[in-house]
Amino acid sequence: MDIDFATTKLERQFNSRKELVKVHGPERAKAIMKRMAQLVAADNMEHLRSAPGRCHALRGNYAGMFTLDLDGPYRLLFRPSNDPVPLLDDGSVNWSMVTSVTVIEVGDPHE
């Protein structure tokens, strides 16, 4: 899958193990790297449904975004970046057609 980042700062951070550890600590940095490897290896988002990490869509203020579990309440937040985002007849995202995502942040969407 193609992966972009919401900011250049986030991209620099994710492309450096040292920076990830500095910002998130060693355990979360390891989880982030594992989830990023899953994103890179997936042909489309459908492959993430059955993969470890519990990929799921968010609602409310985070509608249109998806997450992968990291540790505790922390998640890797991303959104489809296909233009246009492929939708099903019911208006939901067609996971099998999403081949590009943008990483938004690492955070706790429950706050």
Secondary structure, DSSP 8 states (H G I E B T S, - for coil): -EEEESSHHHHHHHT-HHHHHHHHHHHHHHHHHHHHHHHHH-SSTHHHHSSTT--EE--GGGTT-EEEE-STT-EEEEEE--SS--B-TTSSB-GGG--EEEEEEEE-TT-
